[in-house]
C-alpha cells in the first residue's frame, strides 16, 4: 500500500478508498489497449498491480517491500509507475511518491522507469491525472501538440515517447474510433444526468471552453458554484476572442428542481473526467477536428436537426473537398451554411500545414468567412474555431440570402466584409466556396441549388465552388432542370462525385459532390470528370460508421486526380469502368442529367460474372415457381422438348452493348394500375417495383384481355431497374415498364436479358429513377455471333450447364412423368 495514507474523516460522507482508483486505472488501461494481465504469468501481459511488481527481481531489489498501485511494462527495459491517492487535493503527493518509486528503481543498470503518473480521486468525485517523462535527467510534464496530457497514456503515445526520448510530441494524430466511442459514452452520461438532448452540444461547448486554461474547474464545489465557475470560464474565453455575444447560446443552466442538482453535477463531472481521459486539450490542438466529431454525435438527434434540415458534414469529407480545391493563402473562403464550421476548420488546418505563423495569423483574420442561421449552431462553430487557434474568425449568425460579402481591406491586407446588398459585377471577392446546404424540406422553397446560386453570385470569375447536394438536384426535371441549364450557361462544371449511400447515416439522403468554376460558360467540348466514390474507409458497427483499416477508401484514390483536373481540365484521366471517366456533357439529352451514373461506362461482364448472375436468376425463378404454384403456367407457356435437350459446348464469338430499344417493342409502355388496395383479389399477378417474389405484390381480379404475357418488366420506382421475366399472364402498376420482345426469343435468352438488366441497377437509385425518358439510354451486353446477331446458342449453352438449371429439369421431368 502507498505510504502515509491519510484517512478521510469528513462527517456525513462515506469513506473514500483507493479501491476505486485501482478499478479506474485498470479499466482505463484496458480501454486504451494495454494488456492488463500480470507480465510474469502471461505472455504479452503488461500490467503489474501492487504486490505483483515484486515478482520482478530488479523491481523487488530496489523497492524491497514498497509497491505502487501499478507498474506497466513498456519494454524489457522500460517501465511506467502509477501511484494513486483518494482525494483530488493529493494529486501532487501522488506524483511525488511515483517519482520516489521511480528514482529508487532507476538505480538499476538493466531497467528504467521512463514514465510516472499520479492519480487522485474517487468514483464519486472523478479523478485527476498528471504524468511525467524521464529524459535521463529530469521528470518533465508530458505534452502532446503543445498541451499537457490529462489522462492515462495509450500504447502508441508511450512508444513515441520512448522512441524520441522527449516528453513533447507534435503532430500526433488521434484515434478517431476512440473519440467517437467516447462521444457516444458522454452522450449516454448526459442522458442519465437528465440533460436534454437538445442542449448536449452546448454543454459540451461550454465544458471545453472551461478547460482552455491550465487550471481546471473546481469540481469539488457545490453544483451551483461549479456551474457558475464553468459559465464564467466559458464567457471569459469568448470575451477574449471578441465573441461575447455567443455566450448565451452555450451557457449551462442547472435544472429548476434542486433535487436534480447533484444528479446534474455528477453528469458534468463524469463528462469532464471522460474528456480528461481523452487528453482532450492535446487532441483539440491536433490536425483532427475532434470537436466536430463530438458535434456529429450530439447533434445527430438533438437540436431539432432533422426538422430544420441540419445534416453535419462528416469531417473526412470536409478534408477531402478542401484538399481537392487546394485552398491557398490568397483565397477568400466562404461557407454560407457553415453549421458547426467543419469546412472552415478543414480549410484552416490545410493552410496551417504549409504556412508560417505570420501567414497563419493573416489568413485566419482575413480569409475565412461563415454564415449560419441557427444561433446555437453558429455558437458551436465559434467554439470549434477557437480551439483551432482562430477565435477572431468572421463567423456570423444570419440568413445567408440576406448577406453579401464585398471587398474590403484589413490593415492593408485584402479581405472581405458582410454587406446588405449584392456587390457590382466584377467586384466579387470570394475565390473558394465550400458548402453543404441544409437539405430542403418538402414544404420548403429554399431548394439546395438556391444556396449554390447565391454563393456563385459572390464569387470572382475562375473561383472554385464545392457543394454537397442531394442527387435529385442533378436529375429531377421542372425547376431543377431549368437550374442546371442556367448553371451551365454561366459556369463550368468541372466534376461530380457520387458519395456513399450511407454517408449521412442514419439519414437516408443520396448525395453527390459538385465542383464548379465560376463565370465561364460550359462549352460543348469541355469534359467533366465523373466519379463514384462509394467507399470512404468507414464501416457500420453497432449503428455507427467508424474508420476501419479493412474498408476501401475511394476518396484517397480520386483526390489527387480531382485536384489535378480542377487545376487543368484538359489533362488525361484514366477511364475506369463504373468508377471514373472524363466525358463531355450530353446537351442533347432532354433530361440533362449531371450525375456520374449517366456517363460512366458499364463493366463488360466476364464469363464468371454471367454464370453467377444467371444462376441467381434461375434459382429465383424456381423459388417463385414452387412458392406460388405456377408450375402449370410454366408447362403451358414455356415447356417444350427442346428446352430439356442437351446442347453441345460453344465458345463466345463476341459481345457488344445493345440498346434495349432494339430488343423490345417501342414505345415501351407502363402498367395501368396505381393503387393495389383498390383492386379486388383474384388470380392474376400484379407486378410492382418489389425486388422479391418476381415483383408480384398481390393477385388481382382482372380479365385476360387486360393482361400481358411473355414479357419483361422493369421497375421505375422502388428498387429501380429491378427486372423480371414473366411467362404467365400478368398486369403491372403504373411505375413498372412492360417490355414486349420484338422477336420470339428463347426462354433462356429472355432469362439472360433479365439478368443483364439487373446488372445495371448501379446506375439507378431512389434519387435517380428509371423513368421512360431514360429507356433509350439503357444498353446491355449480350453475346453476339460474327454476323452481329444475338448468339442464342451460346446463351442456351451457358444456362443449360448451370447447376440450378439441372434442378429445374429434374423438377419438371418429375411433374411430366406424373
CORNOR-V598189 format. One record per backbone hydrogen bond with DSSP energy under -1.0 kcal/mol. NH is the residue of the N-H (numbers start at 1). CO is the residue of the C=O. Records with the same first field share a line. If there is no record, write none. Layout:
NH = CO / CO
This chain:
13 = 10
22 = 18
23 = 19
24 = 20
25 = 21
26 = 22
27 = 23
28 = 24
29 = 25
30 = 26
31 = 27
32 = 28
33 = 30
34 = 29
41 = 38
42 = 38
45 = 42
46 = 35
47 = 37
48 = 71
50 = 69
52 = 49
53 = 50
54 = 51
55 = 52
56 = 53
60 = 56
61 = 57
62 = 58
63 = 59
64 = 60
66 = 63
70 = 82
71 = 48
72 = 80
73 = 46
74 = 78
75 = 78
79 = 112
80 = 72
81 = 115
82 = 70
83 = 117
85 = 119
90 = 87
91 = 88
94 = 90
95 = 91
96 = 92
97 = 93
98 = 94
99 = 95
100 = 96
101 = 97
102 = 98
103 = 99
104 = 100
105 = 101
106 = 102
107 = 104
108 = 105
112 = 77
114 = 79
115 = 79
116 = 132
117 = 81
118 = 130
119 = 83
120 = 128
121 = 85
122 = 126
126 = 122
128 = 120
130 = 118
132 = 116
133 = 140
134 = 114
135 = 138
140 = 133
142 = 131
143 = 167
144 = 147
145 = 169
147 = 144
149 = 142
158 = 154
159 = 155
160 = 156
161 = 157
162 = 158
163 = 159
164 = 160
165 = 161
169 = 143
179 = 175
180 = 176
181 = 177
182 = 178
183 = 179
184 = 180
185 = 181
186 = 182
187 = 183
188 = 184
189 = 185
190 = 186
191 = 187
192 = 188
193 = 189
194 = 191
195 = 190
199 = 196
203 = 199
204 = 200
205 = 201
206 = 202
207 = 203
208 = 204
209 = 205
210 = 206
212 = 209
219 = 217
221 = 218
226 = 222
227 = 223
228 = 224
229 = 225
230 = 226
231 = 227
232 = 228
233 = 229
234 = 230
235 = 231
236 = 232
237 = 233
238 = 234
239 = 235
240 = 236
241 = 237
242 = 239
243 = 238
246 = 243
247 = 244
249 = 246
250 = 247
251 = 247
260 = 257
261 = 258
264 = 260
265 = 261
266 = 262
267 = 263
268 = 264
269 = 265
270 = 266
271 = 267
272 = 268
273 = 269
274 = 270
275 = 271
276 = 272
277 = 273
278 = 274
279 = 276
280 = 275
283 = 279
284 = 280
286 = 283
290 = 288
293 = 289
294 = 290
295 = 291
296 = 292
297 = 293
298 = 294
299 = 295
305 = 302
308 = 304
310 = 305
317 = 314
318 = 314
319 = 315
320 = 316
321 = 317
322 = 318
323 = 319
324 = 320
325 = 321
327 = 322
331 = 328
333 = 367
334 = 432
335 = 369
338 = 371
341 = 338
345 = 341
346 = 342
347 = 343
348 = 344
349 = 345
350 = 346
351 = 347
352 = 348
353 = 349
354 = 351
360 = 356
361 = 357
362 = 358
363 = 359
364 = 360
365 = 361
366 = 362
367 = 363
369 = 333
370 = 394
371 = 335
372 = 396
378 = 374
379 = 375
380 = 376
381 = 377
382 = 378
383 = 379
384 = 380
385 = 381
386 = 382
387 = 383
389 = 386
390 = 385
394 = 368
395 = 393
396 = 370
398 = 372
402 = 399
403 = 400
404 = 419
406 = 417
408 = 415
410 = 413
413 = 410
415 = 408
417 = 406
419 = 404
427 = 424
430 = 458
431 = 332
432 = 332
433 = 464
434 = 334
435 = 466
439 = 309
444 = 441
447 = 445
450 = 447
451 = 448
452 = 448
453 = 449
454 = 450
455 = 451
456 = 452
457 = 453
458 = 455
459 = 456
460 = 430
462 = 518
463 = 460
464 = 431
465 = 516
466 = 433
467 = 514
468 = 435
469 = 512
471 = 510
473 = 470
474 = 471
475 = 472
476 = 472
480 = 477
482 = 478
483 = 479
484 = 480
485 = 481
486 = 482
487 = 483
488 = 484
489 = 485
490 = 486
491 = 487
492 = 517
494 = 515
495 = 515
496 = 529
497 = 513
498 = 531
499 = 511
503 = 500
505 = 502
507 = 504
509 = 507
512 = 469
513 = 497
514 = 467
515 = 495
516 = 465
517 = 492
518 = 463
522 = 488
526 = 523
528 = 583
529 = 494
530 = 581
531 = 496
532 = 579
533 = 498
537 = 552
539 = 546
541 = 544
544 = 541
546 = 539
548 = 537
551 = 548
554 = 535
558 = 554
559 = 555
562 = 558
563 = 559
564 = 560
565 = 561
566 = 562
567 = 563
568 = 564
571 = 568
576 = 580
578 = 601
579 = 576
580 = 576
581 = 530
583 = 528
587 = 585
589 = 586
592 = 589
594 = 474
598 = 595
599 = 596
600 = 596
610 = 606
611 = 607
612 = 608
613 = 609
614 = 610
615 = 611
616 = 612
617 = 613
618 = 614
619 = 615
620 = 616
621 = 617
622 = 618
623 = 619
624 = 620
625 = 621
626 = 622
627 = 623
628 = 624
630 = 625
634 = 630
635 = 631
636 = 632
637 = 633
638 = 634
639 = 634
645 = 642
656 = 782
658 = 780
660 = 778
662 = 659
663 = 660
664 = 660
665 = 740
671 = 733 / 736
673 = 732
678 = 675
679 = 676
682 = 699
684 = 700
686 = 698
687 = 731
688 = 695
695 = 692
696 = 693
697 = 686
700 = 684
701 = 680
706 = 703
707 = 704
708 = 730
711 = 726
712 = 739
713 = 724
714 = 737
715 = 722
716 = 735
717 = 735
719 = 689
721 = 715
722 = 719
724 = 713
726 = 711
730 = 708
731 = 685
733 = 687
734 = 673
736 = 733
737 = 714
738 = 669
739 = 712
742 = 663
745 = 743
750 = 746
751 = 747
752 = 748
753 = 749
754 = 750
755 = 751
756 = 752
757 = 753
758 = 754
759 = 755
760 = 757
761 = 758
763 = 760
764 = 761
765 = 768
770 = 716
771 = 769
774 = 771
775 = 772
777 = 774
778 = 775
780 = 658
782 = 656
784 = 654
785 = 789
788 = 785
791 = 783
792 = 790
795 = 791
796 = 792
797 = 793
798 = 794
799 = 795
800 = 796
802 = 799
806 = 802
807 = 803
808 = 804
809 = 805
810 = 806
811 = 807
812 = 808
813 = 809
814 = 810
815 = 811
816 = 812
817 = 813
818 = 814
